Structures are given as C-alpha cells and as structure tokens.
Amino acid sequence: MAPKFRLDGHKQEIQIFNRRLVFACVVVMLLVLALIGRMVNLQFLNHEYFSARSDGNRLHSQYIPPTRGLIYDRNGNLLADNRPIFNLTVVREAAEGFEQSLSILRDVIGLTDEELEQYYTRLGRRAVPQSSVTLKFQLSDDEIAHVAVNQHKLPGIAVEAQLVRYYPFGQSAAHALGYVSEINRDELQSMTEEEVRNYRGTNQIGKNGIEKTYEDYLHGSVGFETVEKNNRGRVMRSLGRTDPQPGADIQLHLDIALQTAAEQALGDRRGAIVAIDPATGGILAMVSQPGYDPNLFVTGISRSQLAELNNSRHSPMFNRATHARIPGSTIKPFIGLAGLYHGVITPEFVINDPGYYRIPERRRPYYDWTWWVDKSGHGPINLERAIYQSCNTYFSHVAVELGIDRIHDYLLTFGFGDNRALDVPDASAGLVPSPQWKRETRGEPWYPGETPAEGFGNGMFQATTLQMASAAATLANHGVFKRPRMLKSMGSDVDDFADIIFDEGEVQQPLLPAADEVALVRKAMEHTVSKPREREHRRHEGTAYDYVQGARPLAYPMAGKSGTAQVIGVQVDARGNRIEPDEIRDEHLNHAMFIAFDASPESRIAVAVFVENGEGGSSVAGPLAREVLDAYMLPIIEQERVLETGGEGGQLLTSSH
C-alpha cells in the first residue's frame, strides 16, 4: 500500500527544515526571554526580598544569656555561685533521623522518657529557629565520651557548655536563699513582652527566697550575636555581637557561720531559728529544719525526687521560720509593756496568784503551770517576777484589764499581725485577734472568756519565728523597731539601691514604749536565765536558769523568755486534776519556743527558737538559743579582749562577725 505522504524533491525538504528551525528558535528565544525576565525580577525588582531570604538561611541571631549575679554573706563567703556544666543540645532543623539518634542516645547515655518529655517542652518555648535546645543537662565525663564516639551518627546533636547556679553550702540556708529553676508556662504568660525577650537564651528564674525577691537585679540583661551557619546548622563565624549585662552581685546580712551553728544546734529536730541584728534589722540566720538541697532544682528535679520532698511527713519544703504560726508565753513581755503603757499596772503592782485566774461571776478557771506541779501558785507577784517566772495568772489579769482592743493595737507596735520584713515578701502576717477580725472571719462576737488566754499566749494570737525574733530585737534595741531585712548591699552600678533597702520603718510604732518600761522588761528577761533559786521554793528562780545557765556561766549578759504552746487541749476533771491520755503521739506534743538577746547596752544579736513538738520552752528551746548566742558572741568577746590587750606578739585577731 502506497504511503499517504511523501517528500517531493530537495526543495520541499528545505522548506520543512526551515519551518522547524524557526519554531525552535522562537521557543529558544521565549525561554531566553523568560530567563532574562526571571533574572531581572531576582536581581532588580525583588532583590531586597530575596537577599533577605538568603541571609535568613545563612545568618542567624542567637541570644546570649547574662551571667547571674552572685550572692555573698556579710563576711564575703559565697552563698550562690555559677559553675560550668556540659549539656547535650539539639538543633532540631539539622537533626536528620532524629528518632534514630534518640535510640542511640538511650543506649549510650541512658536518655529517659522524662528527659525527652522535658526537651519537647523546651522546644515548644523556643523563640528562634536553628537555635539549640537542651536535651539532657549535666553530662558526666563518660557520657561526653560516649557522645563523642557516636557523633557521626548524631547529626544536629552536640555537647555545649553552660553556666548554671550552684549552692556550695547545699541545704544550709536553703529556705532563705531559695533556688532557681526552669521557667514554667505560667511564669512566661505573666511576663511582659520586654521581660520575655530578656529571658531568651536562658531557662532559669528565681523561684523563692532571695533568688526570687531580687530576680530583676540578679538576672541581668540578655545579649545577642549574629552568626553565619552552614546548611547543617553549624556556626561558621560570628558577624556581630551585643554583650549581655551581667546581674548585680548582692551581699546579705546573713552570717553563714552562725547559720551553720544554728542548724547544728537544732539538729534533727523540726523547727526554726531566726537571729537578727537589733541595730539594723539585718537577718543574721534563718533556719528551717528539715531542709532540702536547692541544687536539685537548678537543672530540673526528677518527678521521684519532687514526690519524695512533697510527700514527706516532715514537710522539708515548708519554711517554718516564716510560715509556721505559733502562740506561746513568749508574748508575755509585750503584754506587760502594754499594761505599763496604758497604766493598768505599775512596776510595783502586785496580785496574789493562787495557781489560777478566774473571771468574776464565771466558774471556769485559767490554770497557771504551777497548778500542774503542786496545786500552788506564785503567791504575791509583780510584773518583773511574773515575767521571769512566767506567771499565767498575772498576765491573764493584765489582759482582762487592758481589753482585747488595746492588746491588739499595742502588739502591732512590735510588728505582730503584719509582715514587716522588707525583703521576705511571702512571710506570714501571723494573727493578732480583735473583735472586728472575729466578726469578719467567724461571724461571732468576741466573748469576755477569750481575753485571759490572750495574756499568756494560749488564745488565738499567732506569730512566726521571724516575727518573734524581730520583736525580741526591738526589746534588745531599747524599744526601737527595725524592719527585718536580708539585703545588706548591692553592686555599685545599681542606681536605686538606697530606695530598695534603706527604709528604716520606725514610723511603724504608733505606741512607742517608754525607755524605763523597756528597761524593766529587759531586766526581768535577764532574770529568766540568770536568777538562781533563793529559797527552797522554785518560784523565786528564773524558769530557764537551770537549762540555760546551769553549770556553764554565761560570758555575756543574756535575756530570754520561754514559751510552750499546746497542740491539743488539756483535759481536767471537776477537781482541777489533769486527765492524762493513754498515749500522746509525737505530733501532739507541745511546741517549744524561746526568745533571747545579748542584754549588754549595745545588744548585738536577738534570737527566736521554735522546736516543733519540742515540749519544753525552757528545757529544750532555751539551750538552743544559748548555743546560737554563744556562736555569735564568744568570737566578738575574744576579739574585744585581744584589742584591749594588744594581742600576742602585737598581732590583732579578727572575728568572723
């Protein structure tokens, strides 16, 4: 069969070729024009846009965290340091085959599911692409070696150095210093945009204590650096840098030697000890036992460790110095001052104590502690002996004569019923009851039968160990109240330092006691620890003499007052005999308290001791108060002695205080 189409001669072939050539040329020209148009678009019309995109793939801004400010004690001892650690980090964009890398890491360094979960949380908070996120903190030398050996199998994963908080004294002063830990979602949401930017590049923030109170000063200001990276996310070179501003170093009134001595005195007991410099209000020691190691929180505490702390029956995370609210006989000197101030008693005023107090026309008696010993009282007794013999009957009488309103108003003078500390913002305010408070909180009126117990601290009144130490410091300072404070000084580049700390707060004393009234109370409190038995009857002896003074005489004048707070009520029969329960559990034993101060004219330290379920204020808390005073005062006395004698060989010894 003949073909449908055939070429007819050479001329026809040339025509077909030329048509095809023209078509090809047109196509090529169109492609060239399109290419030229694209080049014009890239190089001229959208040059800035595509140049920026190119630089965005190559150039990266990464934040540089500031170095956190250091914390020192009053003598220059470092309480909170920064130390380098090595972390395993991931640049997620460069981590090809991430799941396979995780499988390798589980084998070589024991990467856990909890660490992986925390990594994804940090990744979700990451603000800058191509930036590294910590997968595991604080690698050991062996773990670093294992990662190095397997580095070729771990794209996008590296070991990076980082400065983190370190507390060289561990548990010591943990409740006072607080700790830093990773920022959580709630904290981020509560920040302003500027504050969020200032925390780029760092995961840590102060959680409580001094670390939280002075976070704005300790943290510093973040810096940033522009770097060039390759397609695998590795930094090739630095193109520009704005250095971060380090946080300010701060110095506290805290004395770590005294803090340690107080912790050792308290030992394994649950309780608190606070020591204050009466002249400044500076907190020299703040102990809460049991404590915890703040280093556990710095890089993220494990769930098991956190559960152990939170579920412990001894509540190590609870700050007993600032939150445990306790009553007790330590309030008696201040009730006595209130009586003198309002003129309901005089120093010579005497009552006869039969061992109990009874409101006229009421049958219920308020027993003195002597009633449980020999069914007797203190006999004729004045204010001075009522303080050093801790006579409940006397102060019940004073309380009734004063009335609850005047008691309430006067106790505010010494810092009770409010948190007066300058830089312990979360401390409890305690409780100074009043008729108004009772109506608002309980919907009940104030009953006359409630007033006598307020006179000897067994009513509704409650105060923290910090408040009791501050009140004792006011007596030591001859009646002048100084607001408690932790901060002593801050870096010289902090302009508003004076506004932060030098608020003396003396205006907080609306009912200032007279000097002679304070002198009388101070003398009575000295007798509490220094007055021996004058007769066979114990009621002429200071309640803490045997326990505080005993066979080891004091090297300095000391004043004190004991207190015992009932945890459960005392049951009595119709004849006034105590009904002893078959068994008293440890947590139902009475709390023991003691306040004390150096009673020299220039009193240099005041102390409050609280022993949870310690039973005896004089017998248990009193000796602890003396141990703390000795630890602070004896080096001072030795230094003064050396200064007077010129020292051996002409050299002067120095004291840590």
C-alpha positions, 0 to 999 in steps of 0.5 A: 500500500502506497504511503499517504505522504511523501517528500517531493524533491530537495526543495520541499525538504528545505522548506520543512527544515526551515519551518522547524528551525524557526519554531525552535528558535522562537521557543529558544528565544521565549525561554531566553526571554523568560530567563532574562525576565526571571533574572531581572525580577531576582536581581532588580525588582525583588532583590531586597526580598530575596537577599533577605531570604538568603541571609535568613538561611545563612545568618542567624541571631542567637541570644546570649544569656547574662551571667547571674549575679552572685550572692555573698554573706556579710563576711564575703563567703559565697552563698550562690555561685555559677559553675560550668556544666556540659549539656547535650543540645539539639538543633532540631532543623539539622537533626536528620533521623532524629528518632534514630539518634534518640535510640542511640542516645538511650543506649549510650547515655541512658536518655529517659522518657522524662528527659525527652518529655522535658526537651519537647517542652523546651522546644515548644518555648523556643523563640528562634529557629536553628537555635539549640535546645537542651536535651539532657543537662549535666553530662558526666565525663563518660557520657561526653565520651560516649557522645563523642564516639557516636557523633557521626551518627548524631547529626544536629546533636552536640555537647555545649557548655553552660553556666548554671547556679550552684549552692556550695553550702547545699541545704544550709540556708536553703529556705532563705536563699531559695533556688532557681529553676526552669521557667514554667508556662505560667511564669512566661504568660505573666511576663511582659513582652520586654521581660520575655525577650530578656529571658531568651537564651536562658531557662532559669528564674528565681523561684523563692527566697532571695533568688526570687525577691531580687530576680530583676537585679540578679538576672541581668540583661540578655545579649545577642550575636549574629552568626553565619551557619552552614546548611547543617546548622553549624556556626561558621563565624560570628558577624556581630555581637551585643554583650549581655549585662551581667546581674548585680552581685548582692551581699546579705546580712546573713552570717553563714557561720552562725547559720551553720551553728544554728542548724547544728544546734537544732539538729534533727529536730523540726523547727526554726531559728531566726537571729537578727541584728537589733541595730539594723534589722539585718537577718543574721540566720534563718533556719528551717529544719528539715531542709532540702538541697536547692541544687536539685532544682537548678537543672530540673528535679526528677518527678521521684525526687519532687514526690519524695520532698512533697510527700514527706511527713516532715514537710522539708519544703515548708519554711517554718521560720516564716510560715509556721504560726505559733502562740506561746508565753513568749508574748508575755513581755509585750503584754506587760509593756502594754499594761505599763503603757496604758497604766493598768499596772505599775512596776510595783503592782502586785496580785496574789496568784493562787495557781489560777485566774478566774473571771468574776461571776464565771466558774471556769478557771485559767490554770497557771503551770504551777497548778500542774506541779503542786496545786500552788501558785506564785503567791504575791507577784509583780510584773518583773517576777511574773515575767521571769517566772512566767506567771499565767495568772498575772498576765491573764489579769493584765489582759482582762484589764487592758481589753482585747482592743488595746492588746491588739493595737499595742502588739502591732507596735512590735510588728505582730499581725503584719509582715514587716520584713522588707525583703521576705515578701511571702512571710506570714502576717501571723494573727493578732485577734480583735473583735472586728477580725472575729466578726469578719472571719467567724461571724461571732462576737468576741466573748469576755472568756477569750481575753485571759488566754490572750495574756499568756499566749494560749488564745488565738494570737499567732506569730512566726519565728521571724516575727518573734525574733524581730520583736525580741530585737526591738526589746534588745534595741531599747524599744526601737523597731527595725524592719527585718531585712536580708539585703545588706548591699548591692553592686555599685552600678545599681542606681536605686539601691538606697530606695530598695533597702534603706527604709528604716520603718520606725514610723511603724510604732504608733505606741512607742514604749517608754525607755524605763518600761523597756528597761524593766522588761529587759531586766526581768528577761535577764532574770529568766536565765540568770536568777538562781533559786533563793529559797527552797521554793522554785518560784523565786528562780528564773524558769530557764536558769537551770537549762540555760545557765546551769553549770556553764556561766554565761560570758555575756549578759543574756535575756530570754523568755520561754514559751510552750504552746499546746497542740491539743487541749488539756483535759481536767476533771471537776477537781482541777486534776489533769486527765492524762491520755493513754498515749500522746503521739509525737505530733501532739506534743507541745511546741517549744519556743524561746526568745533571747538577746545579748542584754549588754547596752549595745545588744548585738544579736536577738534570737527566736527558737521554735522546736516543733513538738519540742515540749519544753520552752525552757528545757529544750528551746532555751539551750538552743538559743544559748548555743546560737548566742554563744556562736555569735558572741564568744568570737566578738568577746575574744576579739574585744579582749585581744584589742584591749590587750594588744594581742600576742606578739602585737598581732590583732585577731579578727572575728568572723562577725 
